Amino acid sequence: MTTRPTPSTAPAPPESPEQALLREFDHDARSPLSAMAAATELLGATDDPALQEEARGVIGRQVRKLNELFAAFRARLAALAHGGGEPPA
């Protein structure tokens, strides 16, 4: 009988501030990207002008959200580079 190795029960090392920032950014960027993908698919699947306009509106709003997300990400990166955890005021 072959035994499988058991997973380590040692706790994972704490993540660095940079790793935490990247994890958070990855999580936060998924929603707008998913919404934009769905809206883009709808644009190609319908000839209904009202649905196309709604899809374009979704894409526009999500682009704005991504722009805000990137701006916040850059500010937090700059703060980390200067030794702080939060962006300068």
KOLGU-4560 file (N, C-alpha, C; in nm, 3 decimals, padded with zeros to 5 digits):
<recs>
<n_xx: 00.084 n_yy: -00.117 n_zz: 00.000 ca_xx: 00.000 ca_yy: 00.000 ca_zz: 00.000 c_xx: 00.089 c_yy: 00.124 c_zz: 00.000 mol: A seq: 1 type: MET>
<n_xx: 00.058 n_yy: 00.216 n_zz: -00.087 ca_xx: 00.136 ca_yy: 00.339 ca_zz: -00.099 c_xx: 00.070 c_yy: 00.448 c_zz: -00.017 mol: A seq: 2 type: THR>
<n_xx: 00.149 n_yy: 00.520 n_zz: 00.058 ca_xx: 00.094 ca_yy: 00.632 ca_zz: 00.134 c_xx: 00.130 c_yy: 00.762 c_zz: 00.065 mol: A seq: 3 type: THR>
<n_xx: 00.037 n_yy: 00.852 n_zz: 00.069 ca_xx: 00.061 ca_yy: 00.984 ca_zz: 00.011 c_xx: 00.121 c_yy: 01.074 c_zz: 00.117 mol: A seq: 4 type: ARG>
<n_xx: 00.211 n_yy: 01.163 n_zz: 00.075 ca_xx: 00.264 ca_yy: 01.258 ca_zz: 00.173 c_xx: 00.152 c_yy: 01.352 c_zz: 00.218 mol: A seq: 5 type: PRO>
<n_xx: 00.155 n_yy: 01.386 n_zz: 00.344 ca_xx: 00.056 ca_yy: 01.480 ca_zz: 00.395 c_xx: 00.104 c_yy: 01.622 c_zz: 00.373 mol: A seq: 6 type: THR>
<n_xx: 00.010 n_yy: 01.711 n_zz: 00.346 ca_xx: 00.051 ca_yy: 01.850 ca_zz: 00.326 c_xx: 00.109 c_yy: 01.907 c_zz: 00.455 mol: A seq: 7 type: PRO>
<n_xx: 00.199 n_yy: 01.999 n_zz: 00.437 ca_xx: 00.263 ca_yy: 02.062 ca_zz: 00.552 c_xx: 00.159 c_yy: 02.142 c_zz: 00.631 mol: A seq: 8 type: SER>
<n_xx: 00.169 n_yy: 02.133 n_zz: 00.761 ca_xx: 00.078 ca_yy: 02.209 ca_zz: 00.845 c_xx: 00.141 c_yy: 02.340 c_zz: 00.892 mol: A seq: 9 type: THR>
<n_xx: 00.261 n_yy: 02.365 n_zz: 00.846 ca_xx: 00.328 ca_yy: 02.490 ca_zz: 00.884 c_xx: 00.254 c_yy: 02.607 c_zz: 00.821 mol: A seq: 10 type: ALA>
<n_xx: 00.234 n_yy: 02.714 n_zz: 00.895 ca_xx: 00.165 ca_yy: 02.830 ca_zz: 00.837 c_xx: 00.250 c_yy: 02.894 c_zz: 00.728 mol: A seq: 11 type: PRO>
<n_xx: 00.181 n_yy: 02.950 n_zz: 00.631 ca_xx: 00.249 ca_yy: 03.019 ca_zz: 00.523 c_xx: 00.315 c_yy: 03.145 c_zz: 00.579 mol: A seq: 12 type: ALA>
<n_xx: 00.429 n_yy: 03.182 n_zz: 00.524 ca_xx: 00.493 ca_yy: 03.305 ca_zz: 00.573 c_xx: 00.404 c_yy: 03.425 c_zz: 00.541 mol: A seq: 13 type: PRO>
<n_xx: 00.410 n_yy: 03.528 n_zz: 00.623 ca_xx: 00.326 ca_yy: 03.645 ca_zz: 00.596 c_xx: 00.367 c_yy: 03.709 c_zz: 00.463 mol: A seq: 14 type: PRO>
<n_xx: 00.268 n_yy: 03.762 n_zz: 00.393 ca_xx: 00.300 ca_yy: 03.824 ca_zz: 00.264 c_xx: 00.354 c_yy: 03.965 c_zz: 00.286 mol: A seq: 15 type: GLU>
<n_xx: 00.435 n_yy: 04.005 n_zz: 00.193 ca_xx: 00.492 ca_yy: 04.140 ca_zz: 00.199 c_xx: 00.384 c_yy: 04.241 c_zz: 00.161 mol: A seq: 16 type: SER>
<n_xx: 00.406 n_yy: 04.369 n_zz: 00.193 ca_xx: 00.310 ca_yy: 04.471 ca_zz: 00.150 c_xx: 00.292 c_yy: 04.473 c_zz: -00.002 mol: A seq: 17 type: PRO>
<n_xx: 00.399 n_yy: 04.446 n_zz: -00.075 ca_xx: 00.391 ca_yy: 04.444 ca_zz: -00.221 c_xx: 00.304 c_yy: 04.328 c_zz: -00.268 mol: A seq: 18 type: GLU>
<n_xx: 00.323 n_yy: 04.211 n_zz: -00.206 ca_xx: 00.242 ca_yy: 04.095 ca_zz: -00.243 c_xx: 00.095 c_yy: 04.119 c_zz: -00.211 mol: A seq: 19 type: GLN>
<n_xx: 00.068 n_yy: 04.180 n_zz: -00.097 ca_xx: -00.070 ca_yy: 04.210 ca_zz: -00.059 c_xx: -00.132 c_yy: 04.308 c_zz: -00.159 mol: A seq: 20 type: ALA>
<n_xx: -00.056 n_yy: 04.407 n_zz: -00.200 ca_xx: -00.106 ca_yy: 04.504 ca_zz: -00.297 c_xx: -00.138 c_yy: 04.437 c_zz: -00.430 mol: A seq: 21 type: LEU>
<n_xx: -00.050 n_yy: 04.350 n_zz: -00.476 ca_xx: -00.074 ca_yy: 04.280 ca_zz: -00.602 c_xx: -00.196 c_yy: 04.188 c_zz: -00.592 mol: A seq: 22 type: LEU>
<n_xx: -00.209 n_yy: 04.118 n_zz: -00.481 ca_xx: -00.324 ca_yy: 04.030 ca_zz: -00.462 c_xx: -00.454 c_yy: 04.110 c_zz: -00.463 mol: A seq: 23 type: ARG>
<n_xx: -00.454 n_yy: 04.223 n_zz: -00.394 ca_xx: -00.573 ca_yy: 04.308 ca_zz: -00.389 c_xx: -00.606 c_yy: 04.365 c_zz: -00.527 mol: A seq: 24 type: GLU>
<n_xx: -00.502 n_yy: 04.412 n_zz: -00.598 ca_xx: -00.522 ca_yy: 04.467 ca_zz: -00.731 c_xx: -00.580 c_yy: 04.361 c_zz: -00.825 mol: A seq: 25 type: PHE>
<n_xx: -00.524 n_yy: 04.241 n_zz: -00.821 ca_xx: -00.573 ca_yy: 04.132 ca_zz: -00.906 c_xx: -00.720 c_yy: 04.106 c_zz: -00.878 mol: A seq: 26 type: ASP>
<n_xx: -00.756 n_yy: 04.101 n_zz: -00.751 ca_xx: -00.895 ca_yy: 04.077 ca_zz: -00.713 c_xx: -00.985 c_yy: 04.191 c_zz: -00.762 mol: A seq: 27 type: HIS>
<n_xx: -00.944 n_yy: 04.314 n_zz: -00.738 ca_xx: -01.027 ca_yy: 04.430 ca_zz: -00.772 c_xx: -01.042 c_yy: 04.452 c_zz: -00.923 mol: A seq: 28 type: ASP>
<n_xx: -00.945 n_yy: 04.409 n_zz: -01.000 ca_xx: -00.950 ca_yy: 04.429 ca_zz: -01.145 c_xx: -01.039 c_yy: 04.327 c_zz: -01.215 mol: A seq: 29 type: ALA>
<n_xx: -01.064 n_yy: 04.215 n_zz: -01.151 ca_xx: -01.142 ca_yy: 04.110 ca_zz: -01.216 c_xx: -01.287 c_yy: 04.149 c_zz: -01.245 mol: A seq: 30 type: ARG>
<n_xx: -01.351 n_yy: 04.220 n_zz: -01.155 ca_xx: -01.492 ca_yy: 04.256 ca_zz: -01.175 c_xx: -01.512 c_yy: 04.347 c_zz: -01.296 mol: A seq: 31 type: SER>
<n_xx: -01.438 n_yy: 04.458 n_zz: -01.307 ca_xx: -01.456 ca_yy: 04.542 ca_zz: -01.426 c_xx: -01.420 c_yy: 04.469 c_zz: -01.555 mol: A seq: 32 type: PRO>
<n_xx: -01.317 n_yy: 04.387 n_zz: -01.552 ca_xx: -01.279 ca_yy: 04.313 ca_zz: -01.673 c_xx: -01.387 c_yy: 04.213 c_zz: -01.713 mol: A seq: 33 type: LEU>
<n_xx: -01.446 n_yy: 04.148 n_zz: -01.615 ca_xx: -01.554 ca_yy: 04.053 ca_zz: -01.645 c_xx: -01.676 c_yy: 04.124 c_zz: -01.702 mol: A seq: 34 type: SER>
<n_xx: -01.710 n_yy: 04.238 n_zz: -01.645 ca_xx: -01.824 ca_yy: 04.314 ca_zz: -01.695 c_xx: -01.799 c_yy: 04.363 c_zz: -01.837 mol: A seq: 35 type: ALA>
<n_xx: -01.676 n_yy: 04.407 n_zz: -01.864 ca_xx: -01.643 ca_yy: 04.453 ca_zz: -01.999 c_xx: -01.646 c_yy: 04.338 c_zz: -02.099 mol: A seq: 36 type: MET>
<n_xx: -01.601 n_yy: 04.222 n_zz: -02.058 ca_xx: -01.604 ca_yy: 04.105 ca_zz: -02.147 c_xx: -01.747 c_yy: 04.068 c_zz: -02.181 mol: A seq: 37 type: ALA>
<n_xx: -01.835 n_yy: 04.068 n_zz: -02.082 ca_xx: -01.976 ca_yy: 04.035 ca_zz: -02.106 c_xx: -02.042 c_yy: 04.139 c_zz: -02.197 mol: A seq: 38 type: ALA>
<n_xx: -02.013 n_yy: 04.266 n_zz: -02.173 ca_xx: -02.071 ca_yy: 04.372 ca_zz: -02.256 c_xx: -02.020 c_yy: 04.363 c_zz: -02.399 mol: A seq: 39 type: ALA>
<n_xx: -01.893 n_yy: 04.331 n_zz: -02.416 ca_xx: -01.837 ca_yy: 04.316 ca_zz: -02.550 c_xx: -01.903 c_yy: 04.200 c_zz: -02.623 mol: A seq: 40 type: THR>
<n_xx: -01.925 n_yy: 04.091 n_zz: -02.551 ca_xx: -01.993 ca_yy: 03.976 ca_zz: -02.610 c_xx: -02.135 c_yy: 04.013 c_zz: -02.653 mol: A seq: 41 type: GLU>
<n_xx: -02.204 n_yy: 04.090 n_zz: -02.568 ca_xx: -02.340 ca_yy: 04.134 ca_zz: -02.601 c_xx: -02.340 c_yy: 04.221 c_zz: -02.726 mol: A seq: 42 type: LEU>
<n_xx: -02.241 n_yy: 04.310 n_zz: -02.737 ca_xx: -02.234 ca_yy: 04.396 ca_zz: -02.856 c_xx: -02.229 c_yy: 04.314 c_zz: -02.984 mol: A seq: 43 type: LEU>
<n_xx: -02.154 n_yy: 04.204 n_zz: -02.981 ca_xx: -02.143 ca_yy: 04.120 ca_zz: -03.100 c_xx: -02.260 c_yy: 04.027 c_zz: -03.121 mol: A seq: 44 type: GLY>
<n_xx: -02.345 n_yy: 04.010 n_zz: -03.020 ca_xx: -02.452 ca_yy: 03.912 ca_zz: -03.028 c_xx: -02.590 c_yy: 03.972 c_zz: -03.056 mol: A seq: 45 type: ALA>
<n_xx: -02.599 n_yy: 04.104 n_zz: -03.054 ca_xx: -02.731 ca_yy: 04.164 ca_zz: -03.071 c_xx: -02.728 c_yy: 04.277 c_zz: -03.173 mol: A seq: 46 type: THR>
<n_xx: -02.844 n_yy: 04.293 n_zz: -03.239 ca_xx: -02.862 ca_yy: 04.407 ca_zz: -03.329 c_xx: -02.954 c_yy: 04.511 c_zz: -03.266 mol: A seq: 47 type: ASP>
<n_xx: -02.997 n_yy: 04.486 n_zz: -03.144 ca_xx: -03.087 ca_yy: 04.577 ca_zz: -03.073 c_xx: -03.011 c_yy: 04.702 c_zz: -03.030 mol: A seq: 48 type: ASP>
<n_xx: -03.047 n_yy: 04.818 n_zz: -03.085 ca_xx: -02.975 ca_yy: 04.941 ca_zz: -03.051 c_xx: -02.977 c_yy: 04.974 c_zz: -02.901 mol: A seq: 49 type: PRO>
<n_xx: -03.087 n_yy: 04.944 n_zz: -02.833 ca_xx: -03.095 ca_yy: 04.975 ca_zz: -02.690 c_xx: -02.997 c_yy: 04.888 c_zz: -02.611 mol: A seq: 50 type: ALA>
<n_xx: -02.987 n_yy: 04.760 n_zz: -02.645 ca_xx: -02.893 ca_yy: 04.671 ca_zz: -02.577 c_xx: -02.749 c_yy: 04.710 c_zz: -02.610 mol: A seq: 51 type: LEU>
<n_xx: -02.724 n_yy: 04.750 n_zz: -02.733 ca_xx: -02.589 ca_yy: 04.793 ca_zz: -02.771 c_xx: -02.550 c_yy: 04.918 c_zz: -02.693 mol: A seq: 52 type: GLN>
<n_xx: -02.643 n_yy: 05.011 n_zz: -02.679 ca_xx: -02.615 ca_yy: 05.134 ca_zz: -02.603 c_xx: -02.589 c_yy: 05.101 c_zz: -02.456 mol: A seq: 53 type: GLU>
<n_xx: -02.668 n_yy: 05.009 n_zz: -02.401 ca_xx: -02.646 ca_yy: 04.968 ca_zz: -02.262 c_xx: -02.508 c_yy: 04.904 c_zz: -02.247 mol: A seq: 54 type: GLU>
<n_xx: -02.470 n_yy: 04.820 n_zz: -02.342 ca_xx: -02.339 ca_yy: 04.754 ca_zz: -02.336 c_xx: -02.226 c_yy: 04.857 c_zz: -02.345 mol: A seq: 55 type: ALA>
<n_xx: -02.242 n_yy: 04.956 n_zz: -02.433 ca_xx: -02.140 ca_yy: 05.061 ca_zz: -02.443 c_xx: -02.131 c_yy: 05.140 c_zz: -02.312 mol: A seq: 56 type: ARG>
<n_xx: -02.244 n_yy: 05.163 n_zz: -02.247 ca_xx: -02.244 ca_yy: 05.231 ca_zz: -02.118 c_xx: -02.170 c_yy: 05.151 c_zz: -02.012 mol: A seq: 57 type: GLY>
<n_xx: -02.193 n_yy: 05.020 n_zz: -02.011 ca_xx: -02.123 ca_yy: 04.932 ca_zz: -01.916 c_xx: -01.972 c_yy: 04.941 c_zz: -01.940 mol: A seq: 58 type: VAL>
<n_xx: -01.932 n_yy: 04.932 n_zz: -02.065 ca_xx: -01.789 ca_yy: 04.937 ca_zz: -02.097 c_xx: -01.730 c_yy: 05.070 c_zz: -02.052 mol: A seq: 59 type: ILE>
<n_xx: -01.799 n_yy: 05.180 n_zz: -02.079 ca_xx: -01.749 ca_yy: 05.311 ca_zz: -02.037 c_xx: -01.733 c_yy: 05.323 c_zz: -01.886 mol: A seq: 60 type: GLY>
<n_xx: -01.834 n_yy: 05.275 n_zz: -01.812 ca_xx: -01.826 ca_yy: 05.281 ca_zz: -01.665 c_xx: -01.711 c_yy: 05.195 c_zz: -01.612 mol: A seq: 61 type: ARG>
<n_xx: -01.693 n_yy: 05.079 n_zz: -01.671 ca_xx: -01.589 ca_yy: 04.989 ca_zz: -01.623 c_xx: -01.449 c_yy: 05.041 c_zz: -01.658 mol: A seq: 62 type: GLN>
<n_xx: -01.437 n_yy: 05.108 n_zz: -01.771 ca_xx: -01.309 ca_yy: 05.170 ca_zz: -01.806 c_xx: -01.275 c_yy: 05.277 c_zz: -01.703 mol: A seq: 63 type: VAL>
<n_xx: -01.375 n_yy: 05.356 n_zz: -01.663 ca_xx: -01.351 ca_yy: 05.458 ca_zz: -01.559 c_xx: -01.309 c_yy: 05.392 c_zz: -01.428 mol: A seq: 64 type: ARG>
<n_xx: -01.375 n_yy: 05.283 n_zz: -01.391 ca_xx: -01.338 ca_yy: 05.212 ca_zz: -01.268 c_xx: -01.194 c_yy: 05.162 c_zz: -01.275 mol: A seq: 65 type: LYS>
<n_xx: -01.156 n_yy: 05.106 n_zz: -01.391 ca_xx: -01.019 ca_yy: 05.057 ca_zz: -01.405 c_xx: -00.918 c_yy: 05.172 c_zz: -01.399 mol: A seq: 66 type: LEU>
<n_xx: -00.951 n_yy: 05.285 n_zz: -01.459 ca_xx: -00.862 ca_yy: 05.401 ca_zz: -01.451 c_xx: -00.843 c_yy: 05.444 c_zz: -01.306 mol: A seq: 67 type: ASN>
<n_xx: -00.951 n_yy: 05.447 n_zz: -01.228 ca_xx: -00.941 ca_yy: 05.482 ca_zz: -01.087 c_xx: -00.859 c_yy: 05.378 c_zz: -01.010 mol: A seq: 68 type: GLU>
<n_xx: -00.881 n_yy: 05.251 n_zz: -01.043 ca_xx: -00.807 ca_yy: 05.144 ca_zz: -00.978 c_xx: -00.657 c_yy: 05.156 c_zz: -01.006 mol: A seq: 69 type: LEU>
<n_xx: -00.621 n_yy: 05.182 n_zz: -01.131 ca_xx: -00.480 ca_yy: 05.198 ca_zz: -01.166 c_xx: -00.419 c_yy: 05.319 c_zz: -01.097 mol: A seq: 70 type: PHE>
<n_xx: -00.494 n_yy: 05.429 n_zz: -01.090 ca_xx: -00.442 ca_yy: 05.549 ca_zz: -01.021 c_xx: -00.416 c_yy: 05.519 c_zz: -00.874 mol: A seq: 71 type: ALA>
<n_xx: -00.508 n_yy: 05.449 n_zz: -00.809 ca_xx: -00.490 ca_yy: 05.414 ca_zz: -00.668 c_xx: -00.373 c_yy: 05.317 c_zz: -00.652 mol: A seq: 72 type: ALA>
<n_xx: -00.360 n_yy: 05.225 n_zz: -00.744 ca_xx: -00.249 ca_yy: 05.128 ca_zz: -00.741 c_xx: -00.114 c_yy: 05.200 c_zz: -00.752 mol: A seq: 73 type: PHE>
<n_xx: -00.105 n_yy: 05.294 n_zz: -00.848 ca_xx: 00.021 ca_yy: 05.369 ca_zz: -00.865 c_xx: 00.052 c_yy: 05.451 c_zz: -00.740 mol: A seq: 74 type: ARG>
<n_xx: -00.050 n_yy: 05.510 n_zz: -00.679 ca_xx: -00.028 ca_yy: 05.590 ca_zz: -00.558 c_xx: 00.021 c_yy: 05.502 c_zz: -00.444 mol: A seq: 75 type: ALA>
<n_xx: -00.037 n_yy: 05.385 n_zz: -00.429 ca_xx: 00.007 ca_yy: 05.295 ca_zz: -00.322 c_xx: 00.145 c_yy: 05.240 c_zz: -00.348 mol: A seq: 76 type: ARG>
<n_xx: 00.178 n_yy: 05.214 n_zz: -00.474 ca_xx: 00.315 ca_yy: 05.171 ca_zz: -00.507 c_xx: 00.415 c_yy: 05.279 c_zz: -00.472 mol: A seq: 77 type: LEU>
<n_xx: 00.382 n_yy: 05.403 n_zz: -00.504 ca_xx: 00.472 ca_yy: 05.515 ca_zz: -00.472 c_xx: 00.489 c_yy: 05.526 c_zz: -00.321 mol: A seq: 78 type: ALA>
<n_xx: 00.381 n_yy: 05.508 n_zz: -00.246 ca_xx: 00.391 ca_yy: 05.514 ca_zz: -00.101 c_xx: 00.480 c_yy: 05.403 c_zz: -00.047 mol: A seq: 79 type: ALA>
<n_xx: 00.464 n_yy: 05.283 n_zz: -00.101 ca_xx: 00.549 ca_yy: 05.171 ca_zz: -00.058 c_xx: 00.696 c_yy: 05.198 c_zz: -00.091 mol: A seq: 80 type: LEU>
<n_xx: 00.719 n_yy: 05.258 n_zz: -00.207 ca_xx: 00.857 ca_yy: 05.287 ca_zz: -00.249 c_xx: 00.922 c_yy: 05.389 c_zz: -00.157 mol: A seq: 81 type: ALA>
<n_xx: 00.839 n_yy: 05.474 n_zz: -00.096 ca_xx: 00.892 ca_yy: 05.576 ca_zz: -00.006 c_xx: 00.885 c_yy: 05.532 c_zz: 00.141 mol: A seq: 82 type: HIS>
<n_xx: 00.861 n_yy: 05.402 n_zz: 00.162 ca_xx: 00.865 ca_yy: 05.348 ca_zz: 00.296 c_xx: 00.737 c_yy: 05.355 c_zz: 00.375 mol: A seq: 83 type: GLY>
<n_xx: 00.632 n_yy: 05.403 n_zz: 00.315 ca_xx: 00.505 ca_yy: 05.411 ca_zz: 00.386 c_xx: 00.407 c_yy: 05.308 c_zz: 00.334 mol: A seq: 84 type: GLY>
<n_xx: 00.299 n_yy: 05.289 n_zz: 00.405 ca_xx: 00.198 ca_yy: 05.196 ca_zz: 00.361 c_xx: 00.082 c_yy: 05.261 c_zz: 00.289 mol: A seq: 85 type: GLY>
<n_xx: 00.069 n_yy: 05.391 n_zz: 00.305 ca_xx: -00.043 ca_yy: 05.463 ca_zz: 00.243 c_xx: 00.013 c_yy: 05.573 c_zz: 00.154 mol: A seq: 86 type: GLU>
<n_xx: -00.063 n_yy: 05.609 n_zz: 00.050 ca_xx: -00.016 ca_yy: 05.715 ca_zz: -00.040 c_xx: -00.008 c_yy: 05.848 c_zz: 00.031 mol: A seq: 87 type: PRO>
<n_xx: 00.082 n_yy: 05.935 n_zz: -00.015 ca_xx: 00.093 ca_yy: 06.068 ca_zz: 00.045 c_xx: -00.034 c_yy: 06.148 c_zz: 00.019 mol: A seq: 88 type: PRO>
<n_xx: -00.067 n_yy: 06.238 n_zz: 00.109 ca_xx: -00.189 ca_yy: 06.321 ca_zz: 00.096 c_xx: -00.171 c_yy: 06.431 c_zz: -00.005 mol: A seq: 89 type: ALA>
</recs>
